[in-house]
């Protein structure tokens, strides 16, 4: 993937209101736009400087195992992402249909709250996929089949994969499953800070299925 040049890439998304925003993404970027379920979503940070997290993502400690601190690198050949890279990925690869943000958590967590524009492929589906199931998934991700039956990955989409946070191993399980079937490492990106990191910075989230009390 090319070297990240955030300011030129986002320049077209900077508006006049930029100068009136209290909590920007960077000093030059107040927000970006993406799409989710066919709707345009403005991704920005919470403007209330007294805002605090109040849900499960306020926890600092969970039983380990299984909730152990994950290595920074899943694999030496797999690129690491953090928030600015995810935002750039939204504006570049996702917008141009060459990349997908993958929420590797279970469906119930994805529906409760997730990162805008992400799609859900729960980690057990990929971790336990047979060759036939992997083939079906990969074809949806752009893989083609050559005349001799060879899986051709030349046009597969780049995937930015996340789960709950630095203490969550679900992304690692997803990666293990996808690599078992030879998805190219050059097309994979690991967002280690995950959803907890995203929420910690007050970035916009999406609720797909509201829980009614």
C-alpha positions, 0 to 999 in steps of 0.5 A: 500500500502506498505511503500515507499522505493524509492531508492531500487525500482529505483535502476535498473533505475540509469544509469552512466549519473546520475552523469552528470545531472544538475536537478535530480528528487532526489539526487540519481535518474535522471530519470525513464522510463514508457510506453505511447501508446506503446512507452517507455518514459523517465521521467525526469526534464527540464535541463534548470535551467532558464526554466519558465512555460508560459501557463495556469499553471502559474496562481495563482488565478482563480474565486472561486467558482468553482476553490477553494483550495481543501482539502488535504484529499478527504477522511480519507481512501484514500491515498494521492500521490505527485510526488515521489509516482506517479513516484514510482507508474509508476515503480511498479503498472503501470509496473506490470499492477496492477495500472493505473494513471487516468487523470480525466480532460476533454478529450480535456485537456488530449489530449493537455498535460498529465502525461506519462502513464496516461489514461483519464476517464473524471470526468463527466463520473464517476460522472454521471455513472449509475450502468450499466455504472459503472459496465462496467468501473469497469470490465475494471479495473479488477472487476469480477462478482460472481455467485450470481451477487456480484461485486467482487473487489478483483482484481481491479487495484489501481488508482492514480487520478489527475486533474489540481491542488490543485484548481481543484475539478475534482478529487473529483467529479471523486472520488465521482462517483467511491465511489458511486458504492463502488470501494474500498477506499484502491485501490484509491490514490489522487494526489492533486498537479495534473498537475500544480504540475507536470509541476511546477517541470519540469517533462516530459509531453505527448501531444496526440493531437497537436493543429495546429495554 
